Amino acid sequence: MAEADLDAVLAVQAACYPPAMQEAADVVRARLRASPDTVLVARDADGICAYLFAYPSRLGKVTPLGGHFTLPDTPDTLYLHDLAVAPRAGGQGVARRLVDTLLARAAGLRHSALVSVQDSRRFWESLGYAAAAGDGVALATYPAGALYMARRLSA
């Protein structure tokens, strides 16, 4: 992803989330700048149709919705902060391909974690994630039903 993609990414976000879950452009830009190697987009004939924001973190740490974060000195986890697929690209395996691509780049990290929202738990379970203990205060910034999930990446 490049900063020039930001408007298209925000359009996908708006198509996928209610206003209370949409993150401001400056927050999205900060995530891109903080860890550009772990931010991906997918494109179709109409342009950007999906994105995945991730960054190195620590197991159990939850980034508040819309909140800023800092990269830890000693990360052990690839935190998948936001995955969204435009409705026009739904059901085509785009989300799974984005996740698989980033997990393949997670060398040296022992875990991956995320906050499951909008009834996505089954999707994440199909990728090997399970409910885990996470920062409850930060988790409370997400809508009801949000669930912190994690999976082990290496032995």
C-alpha positions in Angstrom: 0.0 0.0 0.0 1.1 3.5 -0.7 -0.2 6.8 0.8 -1.7 7.5 -2.6 -4.1 4.6 -1.9 -5.5 6.2 1.2 -8.7 7.5 -0.4 -9.5 4.2 -1.9 -8.8 2.4 1.4 -11.1 4.8 3.3 -13.8 4.1 0.7 -13.5 0.3 1.4 -13.5 1.0 5.1 -16.7 3.1 4.7 -18.3 0.2 2.7 -17.5 -2.3 5.4 -18.0 -0.6 8.7 -20.6 1.5 10.4 -19.4 5.1 11.1 -18.6 4.3 14.8 -16.0 1.8 13.6 -14.4 3.9 10.9 -10.9 5.2 11.7 -9.9 8.7 10.7 -7.6 9.3 7.7 -4.7 10.5 10.0 -4.9 7.3 12.1 -4.9 5.1 9.0 -2.0 7.1 7.6 -0.1 6.7 10.8 -0.6 2.9 10.7 0.7 2.8 7.2 3.8 4.9 8.1 4.6 2.9 11.2 4.8 -0.4 9.5 4.6 -0.1 5.7 5.9 -3.7 5.1 2.9 -5.1 6.9 0.1 -3.2 5.1 -1.4 -4.7 2.0 -4.1 -3.9 -0.5 -5.8 -6.1 -3.1 -7.0 -4.8 -6.4 -9.6 -5.8 -8.9 -10.7 -4.3 -12.2 -12.3 -1.4 -10.3 -9.3 -0.6 -8.1 -8.6 -1.3 -4.5 -11.1 -3.9 -3.2 -9.6 -4.9 0.1 -6.8 -4.0 2.6 -5.1 -5.4 5.7 -3.3 -3.3 8.3 -1.0 -5.2 10.6 2.1 -4.4 12.6 4.5 -6.0 15.1 3.1 -6.1 18.7 3.1 -8.1 21.9 0.8 -11.0 22.6 -2.2 -9.8 24.7 -1.8 -6.1 23.6 -4.9 -4.7 22.0 -4.8 -1.5 20.0 -7.9 0.6 20.9 -10.3 1.3 18.0 -9.2 4.6 16.5 -6.3 4.7 18.9 -2.6 5.4 18.3 0.0 2.8 19.1 3.7 2.4 19.3 5.8 -0.5 18.0 7.5 -2.5 20.8 11.2 -2.9 21.0 10.8 -6.7 21.3 7.7 -7.8 19.3 6.5 -11.4 19.5 3.2 -11.0 17.6 1.9 -9.9 14.2 -1.2 -7.9 15.2 -3.8 -7.8 12.4 -5.5 -4.6 13.2 -7.9 -4.2 10.3 -9.0 -6.4 7.4 -11.7 -5.2 5.1 -13.0 -6.5 1.8 -15.4 -4.4 -0.3 -18.7 -6.0 -0.9 -18.0 -6.4 -4.6 -15.1 -8.7 -3.8 -16.7 -10.7 -1.1 -16.6 -14.5 -1.3 -13.6 -14.6 -3.6 -11.0 -15.6 -1.0 -9.4 -12.1 -1.0 -9.3 -11.9 2.8 -7.6 -15.3 3.2 -5.0 -14.4 0.6 -4.1 -11.1 2.3 -3.8 -12.9 5.7 -1.7 -15.7 4.2 0.6 -13.3 2.5 1.3 -11.4 5.7 1.7 -14.5 7.9 4.3 -15.8 5.4 6.3 -12.6 6.1 6.1 -12.9 9.9 9.5 -14.5 10.3 10.8 -14.3 13.9 7.4 -13.6 15.4 5.8 -16.4 17.5 2.2 -15.3 17.4 -0.5 -13.5 15.4 -3.4 -11.8 17.1 -6.4 -9.7 16.2 -9.8 -8.4 17.4 -12.6 -10.2 15.7 -15.6 -7.9 15.0 -18.9 -8.1 12.9 -19.4 -11.9 13.5 -16.1 -12.8 11.9 -15.1 -15.3 14.5 -15.7 -18.4 12.3 -13.5 -16.9 9.6 -10.7 -16.4 12.0 -11.1 -19.8 13.5 -10.8 -21.3 10.0 -7.4 -19.7 9.9 -6.3 -21.2 13.2 -7.1 -18.4 15.6 -8.8 -19.0 19.0 -10.2 -16.7 21.7 -7.4 -15.5 24.0 -6.8 -13.2 26.9 -6.2 -9.6 25.9 -6.3 -6.0 27.2 -9.9 -5.7 28.3 -9.8 -1.9 28.5 -8.7 -1.5 24.9 -11.1 -4.3 23.8 -14.0 -2.3 25.3 -13.4 0.4 22.6 -14.8 -2.0 20.1 -18.5 -2.8 19.6 -20.2 -5.4 21.7 -19.2 -8.9 20.7 -15.6 -8.0 19.8 -13.2 -10.9 20.7 -9.5 -10.9 21.0 -8.0 -14.0 19.2 -4.6 -15.4 18.7 -2.7 -18.2 17.1 0.8 -19.6 17.4 3.0 -19.1 14.4 6.1 -21.0 15.3 7.4 -23.4 18.0 
